[in-house]
């Protein structure tokens, strides 16, 4: 299972939107749950490149924003991604007889050029 990733920042919030895909087509997530079986969202795991910071968010913190398009979202406070560099994101979910994880995708976090 693959995914297309979009990361945006606005008003001190970082939104990660992902379209979950299989063989290039969006997966219909109608009835999907997080990896623990909780409904309403999926499981997101984020990890920085040296493995020193890991963030996991489950159904209560995530959303399925479009069942038919396989779109899921996670909104974080900007300070959650407080380390510049390469990060990896992976999504876990259960749907029917499938329970597993997408392939990890990488994204970049730039250093803040403004003084704190």
N, C-alpha and C positions, 0 to 999 in steps of 0.2 A: 504494500500500500504506500503510495507516494502522496506528496502534497505540494501545493503552491503556497508561498508564504508572502505576507504583506505586513510590514511593521511600520507604524506611524506614531508620532509623538505630538500631543496637543494638550495644553493646560496641565502640565506636570503629570500627565497620564500617558502610558505607552499601551497601544492597542496592537495585539498580534492577531491577525486574521489568517486563517488557513482554509484552503479548499482541499479536502481529502479526496484523492483520486486513485482509481484502479485502472491500469492500462490506458491512461490519458483521459479517462472520463470521470466526472465528479460522482462520488458515491452518495446514494440517497441514504441519509442518516435518520429517516423516520423510525422511531423506536430505539435509537441508540442510547446507551448509558455510558457513564464513565467506567473505568477499568474495574471499579469495585461494585458495579451494578446500580449505582445511584443515578436516577433520571435527571434530565434537565440540562446536562452538559457532558463534557468529556474530561479526560485527564490530560493536563499539559505538564511536561517536564522540560525545564530549561537548565542548561549547564554551561558554565564558562569554559574556555578552552583548556585551562590548566586544572580543571576539576575542583577548584577551591570553593565555588559557590554553586549550589543546586537549589532550584525553586520547583516545587510541585504544587499544582493547584488542581482540585477535583471539581465535580459537578456544581457544588455550591458557589464556586468562584469563576466558572466558565459558562459559556452559552453556545448552543447550536443556533446560529443566526439564520440559517436557511437549510432546512432538511433536504430539500430536493437538489440543492447545489453543493451539498457536502461542506457547507461553510460553518466553521466554528471560530469562536473568538475568546480572547483572554485580555482583560484590562488590568494593568499593573500600575502602581505608583512609579513615577520616573526613578525614584531612588532604589527601587528593587533591582534595576539593572545599573548598578553603581560602579561597575568595572568595565572600562573600555576594552575593546578587542572583539575577538570572535566568540560568539555564543552559538549553542545548538538548541533546537527545539524539536520535541517529539510529542505526538499525540497518541494516547491510548484510549480505546473504546471497546464496547461490546455491542454487537449488532447481530441478532439471530444466533447462529452457531459460531460466529467469529468473535474472538476476544483476543486482542493483541495491539500492536503498536505500528505506527507509520515508520517509514525510514526517517532518520534524523535529518534535519535541514539546518544549514548554518546561516547566521545573519551577523552583521557588524554593529557594534555599539561604539559610537565615536565619543571621544573625550569632550566634555563640556568646555567650551572656550571662554565662557563668562566666569568671572570670579563668583564664588559661592556667596 
